[in-house]
Amino acid sequence: VLKAEMLVSVLVLLVAVSANTPQHPVDRHKYCIIGAGPAGVQLGHFLHAARRDYIILERAGRAASFFSKYPVHRVLNSINRRFTRSSNLEFNLRHDWNSLLGSQDTVGLFGSWSSEYWPPADKLVDYINAFATPQLQAGKIRFGHEVKTVSARACASREAPTCRYRLTVLANESSSGQGPCGISGDEDEVSTCSL
């Protein structure tokens, strides 16, 4: 009976030690997009619509953060061409420098967000974040996650150039204090992506 009690005590101690040791589980995704700017959010939109396994990792606390600071004069140098005298959506999108593809079905084209010929940059930030909302709600965008390194792990043959990569990500304060694996303040290896 004493040996059994000692064995149970040792097992409880081992469980307690392993519970206090930081674990770094690897979060795997087929596609990893670094940055939630207009291109990252647009690519994510298509991957989301195709139901692909992907994640977007963004250093800042929201999408399109570049446009929260630049241009410094706070006005975009891309014109807001709202009227082209055509009802053809494809033609209109070719002359629309700010709208994201597929936005006409969700948040509307950018011309419905601003009537100004030289639109304010803050409107573009709001527009892109609204467009990214379905991806954010699905857990496909992680804000406050800075990709520190990308390293190749294994590559297939030259005929099938599929490689596996490991991204090392640091979660900052804007991610609510939680690291990518739920570990506060640690650097974690987050994603292994086949690209």
Contacts in CASP RR format, 6 or more apart in sequence:
PFRMAT RR
TARGET T0000
AUTHOR 0000-0000-0000
METHOD contacts of the structure
MODEL  1
VLKAEMLVSVLVLLVAVSANTPQHPVDRHKYCIIGAGPAGVQLGHFLHAA
RRDYIILERAGRAASFFSKYPVHRVLNSINRRFTRSSNLEFNLRHDWNSL
LGSQDTVGLFGSWSSEYWPPADKLVDYINAFATPQLQAGKIRFGHEVKTV
SARACASREAPTCRYRLTVLANESSSGQGPCGISGDEDEVSTCSL
22 183 0 8 1.000
22 186 0 8 1.000
23 181 0 8 1.000
23 183 0 8 1.000
24 181 0 8 1.000
24 183 0 8 1.000
24 186 0 8 1.000
24 188 0 8 1.000
24 189 0 8 1.000
25 181 0 8 1.000
26 166 0 8 1.000
26 189 0 8 1.000
26 190 0 8 1.000
26 191 0 8 1.000
26 192 0 8 1.000
27 55 0 8 1.000
27 180 0 8 1.000
27 181 0 8 1.000
27 190 0 8 1.000
27 191 0 8 1.000
28 191 0 8 1.000
28 192 0 8 1.000
28 193 0 8 1.000
29 53 0 8 1.000
29 54 0 8 1.000
29 55 0 8 1.000
29 191 0 8 1.000
29 192 0 8 1.000
29 193 0 8 1.000
30 52 0 8 1.000
30 53 0 8 1.000
30 54 0 8 1.000
30 193 0 8 1.000
30 194 0 8 1.000
31 47 0 8 1.000
31 52 0 8 1.000
31 53 0 8 1.000
31 54 0 8 1.000
31 55 0 8 1.000
31 193 0 8 1.000
31 194 0 8 1.000
31 195 0 8 1.000
32 54 0 8 1.000
32 55 0 8 1.000
32 57 0 8 1.000
32 165 0 8 1.000
32 167 0 8 1.000
32 191 0 8 1.000
32 193 0 8 1.000
32 195 0 8 1.000
33 40 0 8 1.000
33 43 0 8 1.000
33 44 0 8 1.000
33 47 0 8 1.000
33 54 0 8 1.000
33 55 0 8 1.000
33 56 0 8 1.000
33 57 0 8 1.000
34 57 0 8 1.000
34 147 0 8 1.000
34 150 0 8 1.000
34 167 0 8 1.000
35 56 0 8 1.000
35 57 0 8 1.000
35 58 0 8 1.000
35 59 0 8 1.000
36 56 0 8 1.000
36 58 0 8 1.000
36 60 0 8 1.000
36 62 0 8 1.000
36 63 0 8 1.000
36 64 0 8 1.000
36 65 0 8 1.000
36 132 0 8 1.000
36 141 0 8 1.000
36 143 0 8 1.000
37 58 0 8 1.000
37 63 0 8 1.000
37 64 0 8 1.000
37 65 0 8 1.000
37 66 0 8 1.000
37 128 0 8 1.000
38 64 0 8 1.000
38 100 0 8 1.000
38 128 0 8 1.000
40 56 0 8 1.000
41 56 0 8 1.000
41 63 0 8 1.000
41 64 0 8 1.000
41 100 0 8 1.000
41 128 0 8 1.000
41 131 0 8 1.000
41 132 0 8 1.000
41 135 0 8 1.000
41 141 0 8 1.000
42 100 0 8 1.000
42 101 0 8 1.000
44 54 0 8 1.000
44 56 0 8 1.000
44 135 0 8 1.000
44 140 0 8 1.000
45 100 0 8 1.000
45 101 0 8 1.000
45 102 0 8 1.000
45 131 0 8 1.000
45 135 0 8 1.000
46 101 0 8 1.000
47 54 0 8 1.000
48 54 0 8 1.000
48 134 0 8 1.000
48 135 0 8 1.000
48 138 0 8 1.000
48 140 0 8 1.000
54 140 0 8 1.000
55 140 0 8 1.000
55 141 0 8 1.000
55 142 0 8 1.000
55 191 0 8 1.000
56 135 0 8 1.000
56 140 0 8 1.000
56 141 0 8 1.000
56 142 0 8 1.000
57 142 0 8 1.000
57 145 0 8 1.000
57 146 0 8 1.000
57 147 0 8 1.000
57 167 0 8 1.000
57 169 0 8 1.000
57 190 0 8 1.000
57 191 0 8 1.000
58 65 0 8 1.000
58 141 0 8 1.000
58 142 0 8 1.000
58 143 0 8 1.000
58 144 0 8 1.000
58 145 0 8 1.000
59 65 0 8 1.000
59 144 0 8 1.000
59 145 0 8 1.000
59 146 0 8 1.000
59 147 0 8 1.000
59 172 0 8 1.000
60 68 0 8 1.000
60 143 0 8 1.000
60 144 0 8 1.000
60 174 0 8 1.000
61 143 0 8 1.000
61 144 0 8 1.000
61 174 0 8 1.000
61 175 0 8 1.000
62 68 0 8 1.000
62 125 0 8 1.000
62 129 0 8 1.000
62 143 0 8 1.000
63 125 0 8 1.000
63 128 0 8 1.000
63 129 0 8 1.000
63 132 0 8 1.000
63 141 0 8 1.000
63 143 0 8 1.000
64 124 0 8 1.000
64 125 0 8 1.000
64 128 0 8 1.000
64 129 0 8 1.000
65 125 0 8 1.000
67 76 0 8 1.000
67 121 0 8 1.000
67 122 0 8 1.000
67 124 0 8 1.000
67 125 0 8 1.000
67 128 0 8 1.000
68 121 0 8 1.000
68 122 0 8 1.000
68 125 0 8 1.000
70 121 0 8 1.000
71 77 0 8 1.000
71 121 0 8 1.000
74 120 0 8 1.000
74 121 0 8 1.000
74 122 0 8 1.000
75 118 0 8 1.000
75 119 0 8 1.000
75 120 0 8 1.000
75 121 0 8 1.000
76 98 0 8 1.000
76 118 0 8 1.000
76 119 0 8 1.000
76 120 0 8 1.000
76 121 0 8 1.000
76 124 0 8 1.000
77 118 0 8 1.000
78 97 0 8 1.000
78 98 0 8 1.000
78 119 0 8 1.000
79 97 0 8 1.000
79 117 0 8 1.000
79 118 0 8 1.000
80 97 0 8 1.000
80 98 0 8 1.000
80 110 0 8 1.000
80 111 0 8 1.000
80 114 0 8 1.000
80 115 0 8 1.000
80 116 0 8 1.000
80 117 0 8 1.000
80 118 0 8 1.000
80 119 0 8 1.000
81 95 0 8 1.000
81 96 0 8 1.000
81 97 0 8 1.000
82 111 0 8 1.000
82 115 0 8 1.000
84 91 0 8 1.000
84 92 0 8 1.000
84 95 0 8 1.000
86 92 0 8 1.000
89 104 0 8 1.000
92 109 0 8 1.000
93 99 0 8 1.000
93 101 0 8 1.000
93 109 0 8 1.000
96 109 0 8 1.000
96 110 0 8 1.000
96 111 0 8 1.000
98 110 0 8 1.000
98 111 0 8 1.000
98 119 0 8 1.000
98 124 0 8 1.000
98 127 0 8 1.000
99 108 0 8 1.000
99 109 0 8 1.000
99 110 0 8 1.000
99 111 0 8 1.000
100 110 0 8 1.000
100 127 0 8 1.000
100 128 0 8 1.000
100 131 0 8 1.000
103 109 0 8 1.000
103 110 0 8 1.000
103 127 0 8 1.000
103 131 0 8 1.000
106 130 0 8 1.000
106 131 0 8 1.000
106 134 0 8 1.000
107 113 0 8 1.000
107 127 0 8 1.000
107 130 0 8 1.000
107 131 0 8 1.000
110 119 0 8 1.000
110 123 0 8 1.000
110 124 0 8 1.000
110 127 0 8 1.000
113 119 0 8 1.000
113 123 0 8 1.000
113 126 0 8 1.000
113 127 0 8 1.000
114 120 0 8 1.000
114 123 0 8 1.000
132 141 0 8 1.000
135 141 0 8 1.000
142 175 0 8 1.000
142 180 0 8 1.000
143 174 0 8 1.000
143 175 0 8 1.000
144 171 0 8 1.000
144 172 0 8 1.000
144 174 0 8 1.000
144 175 0 8 1.000
145 169 0 8 1.000
145 170 0 8 1.000
145 171 0 8 1.000
145 172 0 8 1.000
145 175 0 8 1.000
145 179 0 8 1.000
145 180 0 8 1.000
145 190 0 8 1.000
146 169 0 8 1.000
146 170 0 8 1.000
146 171 0 8 1.000
146 172 0 8 1.000
147 167 0 8 1.000
147 168 0 8 1.000
147 169 0 8 1.000
148 168 0 8 1.000
148 169 0 8 1.000
148 170 0 8 1.000
148 187 0 8 1.000
149 167 0 8 1.000
149 168 0 8 1.000
150 165 0 8 1.000
150 166 0 8 1.000
150 167 0 8 1.000
151 165 0 8 1.000
151 166 0 8 1.000
151 168 0 8 1.000
152 163 0 8 1.000
152 164 0 8 1.000
152 165 0 8 1.000
153 163 0 8 1.000
153 164 0 8 1.000
153 165 0 8 1.000
153 166 0 8 1.000
153 192 0 8 1.000
154 163 0 8 1.000
154 164 0 8 1.000
155 161 0 8 1.000
155 162 0 8 1.000
155 163 0 8 1.000
155 164 0 8 1.000
156 162 0 8 1.000
156 163 0 8 1.000
162 194 0 8 1.000
162 195 0 8 1.000
163 194 0 8 1.000
163 195 0 8 1.000
164 192 0 8 1.000
164 193 0 8 1.000
164 194 0 8 1.000
165 192 0 8 1.000
165 193 0 8 1.000
165 194 0 8 1.000
165 195 0 8 1.000
166 189 0 8 1.000
166 191 0 8 1.000
166 192 0 8 1.000
167 189 0 8 1.000
167 190 0 8 1.000
167 191 0 8 1.000
167 192 0 8 1.000
167 193 0 8 1.000
168 187 0 8 1.000
168 188 0 8 1.000
168 189 0 8 1.000
168 190 0 8 1.000
169 180 0 8 1.000
169 187 0 8 1.000
169 188 0 8 1.000
169 189 0 8 1.000
169 190 0 8 1.000
169 191 0 8 1.000
170 187 0 8 1.000
170 188 0 8 1.000
171 177 0 8 1.000
171 178 0 8 1.000
171 179 0 8 1.000
171 180 0 8 1.000
171 185 0 8 1.000
171 186 0 8 1.000
171 188 0 8 1.000
177 184 0 8 1.000
177 185 0 8 1.000
178 184 0 8 1.000
179 185 0 8 1.000
179 186 0 8 1.000
179 188 0 8 1.000
180 188 0 8 1.000
180 190 0 8 1.000
181 188 0 8 1.000
181 190 0 8 1.000
END
